[in-house]
Amino acid sequence: MANAFWCVVEDDRKGAPKKVMAEVIGEAARLSGGEVEAVWLTDKATDEGVKQLGEWGARKVWLLENAAFAPYRAEVWAPAIAELAKAQSPRAILAPVTSRQRELMARLAARLDVGLAADCMGLAMEGDRLIATRPVYAGKLLAKMAWAKTPWLATLRPNVFKPADAVPGRAAAVERPTASLPAAALKLVERREEVSTGLPELTEAEIVLSGGRGMKGPENYVILEELGGVIGAAVGASRAAVDAGWRPHRFQIGQTGRTISPKLYMGFGVSGAIQHLAGMRTSKVIVAINKDPEAPIFKIADYGIVADLFEVVPALTQEFKRLLEK
Ligand SMILES: Cc1cc2nc3c(=O)[nH]c(=O)nc-3n(C[C@H](O)[C@H](O)[C@H](O)COP(=O)(O)OP(=O)(O)OC[C@H]3O[C@@H](n4cnc5c(N)ncnc54)[C@H](O)[C@@H]3O)c2cc1C
């Protein structure tokens, strides 16, 4: 439908949309007055997944289900969505900020010859126009922008937009269009291994514990993981820690890593360099633990503890355990 706001589904690769989609669909519904359609490219959709999208508020699910969509490859996904968008003329196409959607949406914008507002922190209809608010200069300023033509393409920062309330029994119509699938010129992924820390995913977590160079070595992250296990937090890292090989790059928070916006961010032995702040300064509550009272992170922290993290972390773990066991 020409007035529809499309939401490109980010799934867990097991057939279920990620919970960040509730935020994207909720925002799309608010902006469009309910004209929301989901576009789901997958090799295995599940009935449960489709049901979930409907309950969040998608009126229709464009289901492009094909073995060629896994693993994700931009050169297969982008033309398939572009072809469908050209045929259906949605008014907007929204997606969450994730590694693959960042790439996919940029390619889609190029194919559709329209603008992309990346990493939006606010969206609003002003009359007939959509206005996006997004950070610039590593988050030092917020810029407002509008598009010259439709579809309006935007990626939405997780944990910023209000998630849709699921309405049990609300169902989406399902359309299964056929997509022409170009042979992928590149095959970059030979083997995929799922590695689970047992903790929530960094970009989706409501609480994030970030360990910097002050952690002193990879072996010490176990104390953050233990605390994370008690309070249901994800564990991330600064680039200094990642560059030192202590944590894989997927855990890096910052300008050249992940952008997070949790309800609570706790930095342990993180100095607060501008490039780190770029990835976490929109966290709702920021707590810094650093033994240097002059560390720049204290300038943006809501709460600060000037102390040795190796004393603070076990004490927090013990105290949270005690409180939660009550
Ligand atoms: C182009 C570019 C992109 C970049 N992208 C990123 C990015 O995406 N993410 C990112 O994080 N950085 C990024 N950086 C690097 C950034 O500039 C900093 O170098 C990095 O963030 C520093 O990491 P850190 O805070 O862990 O280390 P440091 O700056 O070395 O700080 C370590 C802190 O730990 C404290 N400390 C030490 N021991 C303890 C203890 N026992 N208890 C408590 N506190 C302790 C120290 O007082 C210090 O403040 C980028 C840099 C460039 C140039």
The ligand as an SDF file (V2000), in Angstrom:
LIG
                    3D

 53 58  0  0  0  0  0  0  0  0999 V2000
   38.8850    6.5530   14.8830 C   0  0  0  0  0  0  0  0  0  0  0  0
   38.7780    6.0150   16.2790 C   0  0  0  0  0  0  0  0  0  0  0  0
   37.6890    5.2200   16.5940 C   0  0  0  0  0  0  0  0  0  0  0  0
   37.5510    4.7350   17.9000 C   0  0  0  0  0  0  0  0  0  0  0  0
   36.4550    3.9650   18.2120 N   0  0  0  0  0  0  0  0  0  0  0  0
   36.2820    3.5610   19.4810 C   0  0  0  0  0  0  0  0  0  0  0  0
   35.1140    2.8190   19.8610 C   0  0  0  0  0  0  0  0  0  0  0  0
   34.2670    2.4820   19.0510 O   0  0  0  0  0  0  0  0  0  0  0  0
   34.9920    2.4600   21.1560 N   0  0  0  0  0  0  0  0  0  0  0  0
   35.9130    2.7810   22.1200 C   0  0  0  0  0  0  0  0  0  0  0  0
   35.7320    2.4130   23.2960 O   0  0  0  0  0  0  0  0  0  0  0  0
   37.0260    3.4620   21.7690 N   0  0  0  0  0  0  0  0  0  0  0  0
   37.2370    3.8510   20.4860 C   0  0  0  0  0  0  0  0  0  0  0  0
   38.3830    4.4970   20.1730 N   0  0  0  0  0  0  0  0  0  0  0  0
   39.4750    4.5650   21.1660 C   0  0  0  0  0  0  0  0  0  0  0  0
   39.3040    5.6530   22.1910 C   0  0  0  0  0  0  0  0  0  0  0  0
   39.8690    6.8540   21.7380 O   0  0  0  0  0  0  0  0  0  0  0  0
   40.0260    5.2510   23.5120 C   0  0  0  0  0  0  0  0  0  0  0  0
   41.3610    4.9700   23.2310 O   0  0  0  0  0  0  0  0  0  0  0  0
   39.4100    4.0190   24.1910 C   0  0  0  0  0  0  0  0  0  0  0  0
   38.0170    4.1810   24.3180 O   0  0  0  0  0  0  0  0  0  0  0  0
   40.0190    3.8830   25.5910 C   0  0  0  0  0  0  0  0  0  0  0  0
   39.5240    2.7200   26.1780 O   0  0  0  0  0  0  0  0  0  0  0  0
   39.4990    2.5830   27.7560 P   0  0  0  0  0  0  0  0  0  0  0  0
   38.6710    3.6630   28.3270 O   0  0  0  0  0  0  0  0  0  0  0  0
   39.1600    1.1840   28.0710 O   0  0  0  0  0  0  0  0  0  0  0  0
   41.0430    2.7410   28.1250 O   0  0  0  0  0  0  0  0  0  0  0  0
   41.8170    3.9400   28.8470 P   0  0  0  0  0  0  0  0  0  0  0  0
   41.5570    5.2370   28.1890 O   0  0  0  0  0  0  0  0  0  0  0  0
   43.2330    3.4840   28.9660 O   0  0  0  0  0  0  0  0  0  0  0  0
   41.1520    4.0060   30.2950 O   0  0  0  0  0  0  0  0  0  0  0  0
   41.2830    3.0070   31.2330 C   0  0  0  0  0  0  0  0  0  0  0  0
   40.6660    3.5530   32.5130 C   0  0  0  0  0  0  0  0  0  0  0  0
   40.6400    2.5570   33.4890 O   0  0  0  0  0  0  0  0  0  0  0  0
   40.8800    3.1460   34.7480 C   0  0  0  0  0  0  0  0  0  0  0  0
   41.3630    2.0900   35.6320 N   0  0  0  0  0  0  0  0  0  0  0  0
   42.5270    1.3890   35.5460 C   0  0  0  0  0  0  0  0  0  0  0  0
   42.5760    0.4470   36.5000 N   0  0  0  0  0  0  0  0  0  0  0  0
   41.4030    0.5360   37.1990 C   0  0  0  0  0  0  0  0  0  0  0  0
   40.8740   -0.1750   38.3250 C   0  0  0  0  0  0  0  0  0  0  0  0
   41.5200   -1.1970   38.8800 N   0  0  0  0  0  0  0  0  0  0  0  0
   39.6670    0.2060   38.8000 N   0  0  0  0  0  0  0  0  0  0  0  0
   38.9720    1.2370   38.2280 C   0  0  0  0  0  0  0  0  0  0  0  0
   39.4390    1.9410   37.1820 N   0  0  0  0  0  0  0  0  0  0  0  0
   40.6380    1.5820   36.6650 C   0  0  0  0  0  0  0  0  0  0  0  0
   41.8980    4.2320   34.4620 C   0  0  0  0  0  0  0  0  0  0  0  0
   41.8590    5.2470   35.4720 O   0  0  0  0  0  0  0  0  0  0  0  0
   41.4240    4.7330   33.1030 C   0  0  0  0  0  0  0  0  0  0  0  0
   40.5380    5.8390   33.2280 O   0  0  0  0  0  0  0  0  0  0  0  0
   38.5350    5.0140   18.8740 C   0  0  0  0  0  0  0  0  0  0  0  0
   39.6290    5.8230   18.5380 C   0  0  0  0  0  0  0  0  0  0  0  0
   39.7460    6.3140   17.2590 C   0  0  0  0  0  0  0  0  0  0  0  0
   40.9340    7.1810   16.9340 C   0  0  0  0  0  0  0  0  0  0  0  0
  1  2  1  0
  2  3  1  0
  2 52  2  0
  3  4  2  0
  4  5  1  0
  4 50  1  0
  5  6  2  0
  6  7  1  0
  6 13  1  0
  7  8  2  0
  7  9  1  0
  9 10  1  0
 10 11  2  0
 10 12  1  0
 12 13  2  0
 13 14  1  0
 14 15  1  0
 14 50  1  0
 15 16  1  0
 16 17  1  0
 16 18  1  0
 18 19  1  0
 18 20  1  0
 20 21  1  0
 20 22  1  0
 22 23  1  0
 23 24  1  0
 24 25  2  0
 24 26  1  0
 24 27  1  0
 27 28  1  0
 28 29  2  0
 28 30  1  0
 28 31  1  0
 31 32  1  0
 32 33  1  0
 33 34  1  0
 33 48  1  0
 34 35  1  0
 35 36  1  0
 35 46  1  0
 36 37  1  0
 36 45  1  0
 37 38  2  0
 38 39  1  0
 39 40  1  0
 39 45  2  0
 40 41  1  0
 40 42  2  0
 42 43  1  0
 43 44  2  0
 44 45  1  0
 46 47  1  0
 46 48  1  0
 48 49  1  0
 50 51  2  0
 51 52  1  0
 52 53  1  0
M  END
$$$$
